């Protein structure tokens, strides 16, 4: 017959084993997570957006999403403090503007979507990791 102490001791071991397993699983999830994620800056009102693609903040994508004839571009501040502007040259028609920096050592650390009349999204900070 089990005593209360035996049951309590067994329960404590079970809880401890569960916590150890959960911690190990969490460590695996953290290690398996991507180094960074895509970031998007959107002009309030649905006028357009600028974003990074590919998870390393080194591929830039800009879309004008409103047929108002004004135009949208993305402004990217790179890891070397230079500025790159990427335009969606066809306005709100199908297709977006892109710039590929995957073959360079640079990545975006900040980005903003800007309508050509000056209306802009807030700046978005990336995680700053870039390529590993």
C-alpha positions in Angstrom: 0.0 0.0 0.0 1.3 3.4 -1.0 1.7 6.1 1.7 1.0 9.8 1.1 4.7 10.5 1.2 5.3 7.9 -1.6 2.5 9.4 -3.8 3.8 12.9 -3.2 7.4 11.9 -4.0 6.2 10.1 -7.2 4.2 13.2 -8.2 7.2 15.4 -7.6 9.4 13.2 -9.8 6.7 13.3 -12.5 6.5 17.1 -12.4 10.3 17.3 -12.4 10.5 15.0 -15.4 7.8 17.0 -17.3 9.6 20.3 -16.6 12.9 18.8 -17.8 11.3 17.5 -21.0 9.5 20.8 -21.6 12.8 22.7 -21.1 14.6 20.4 -23.5 11.8 20.8 -26.1 11.9 24.6 -25.7 15.7 24.6 -26.3 15.2 22.7 -29.5 12.5 25.1 -30.6 14.7 28.1 -29.9 17.6 26.5 -31.8 15.4 25.6 -34.7 13.8 29.1 -35.0 15.0 31.2 -38.0 17.5 33.9 -37.2 15.1 36.6 -38.3 11.7 37.2 -39.9 10.3 39.4 -42.6 9.4 43.0 -41.7 6.7 45.2 -43.3 6.1 49.0 -43.1 2.6 49.9 -44.3 1.3 53.4 -45.1 -1.9 53.9 -43.1 -4.9 53.9 -45.2 -3.8 51.1 -47.5 -1.7 53.2 -49.9 1.3 50.8 -50.1 3.9 48.9 -48.2 7.6 48.1 -48.2 9.0 44.9 -46.8 11.9 42.6 -46.5 11.6 39.0 -47.8 13.6 35.9 -47.3 14.2 36.2 -43.6 17.6 37.9 -43.8 16.4 41.5 -44.4 18.4 41.6 -47.7 15.7 41.3 -50.4 13.4 44.3 -50.7 9.9 44.4 -52.0 7.7 47.6 -52.5 4.0 47.7 -53.6 1.8 50.6 -54.5 -1.7 49.4 -53.5 -3.9 52.4 -54.3 -4.7 53.6 -57.8 -4.4 57.3 -56.8 -1.7 58.2 -59.3 0.8 59.3 -56.6 3.2 56.3 -56.4 5.0 54.6 -53.6 8.6 53.7 -52.8 10.4 52.0 -50.0 13.4 53.5 -48.1 15.8 51.1 -46.6 18.6 52.0 -44.2 21.3 49.3 -44.6 23.8 47.8 -42.1 26.5 50.1 -43.5 24.4 53.2 -42.9 23.7 53.8 -46.6 20.2 54.4 -47.9 18.5 52.5 -50.7 15.2 53.7 -52.2 13.2 51.0 -54.1 10.3 52.1 -56.3 7.2 50.4 -57.5 7.5 51.9 -61.0 4.2 50.7 -62.4 2.0 52.3 -59.7 -0.8 50.1 -58.5 -0.8 47.9 -61.6 0.1 44.2 -61.0 3.7 43.7 -60.0 5.9 45.4 -57.4 9.3 46.9 -57.1 12.2 44.8 -55.9 15.9 45.0 -55.0 18.1 42.0 -54.3 21.0 42.5 -51.9 21.4 38.8 -51.1 24.8 38.8 -52.8 26.1 41.7 -50.7 27.3 41.8 -47.1 24.5 44.4 -46.3 20.9 44.1 -45.0 18.2 46.4 -44.0 18.2 47.6 -40.3 15.3 50.0 -40.8 12.6 50.5 -43.5 9.8 52.8 -44.4 7.1 53.0 -47.1 6.6 56.5 -48.6 4.0 57.8 -50.9 5.4 60.4 -53.3 3.3 63.1 -51.8 5.1 62.6 -48.5 2.6 60.4 -46.7 4.7 57.7 -45.0 4.5 54.7 -42.7 6.3 54.8 -39.4 9.9 53.5 -39.5 10.2 49.8 -38.8 13.3 48.4 -37.1 14.5 44.9 -38.1 16.2 42.6 -35.7 19.5 43.7 -37.2 20.9 40.2 -37.6 21.2 40.1 -41.3 23.1 37.2 -42.9 24.7 34.8 -40.3 
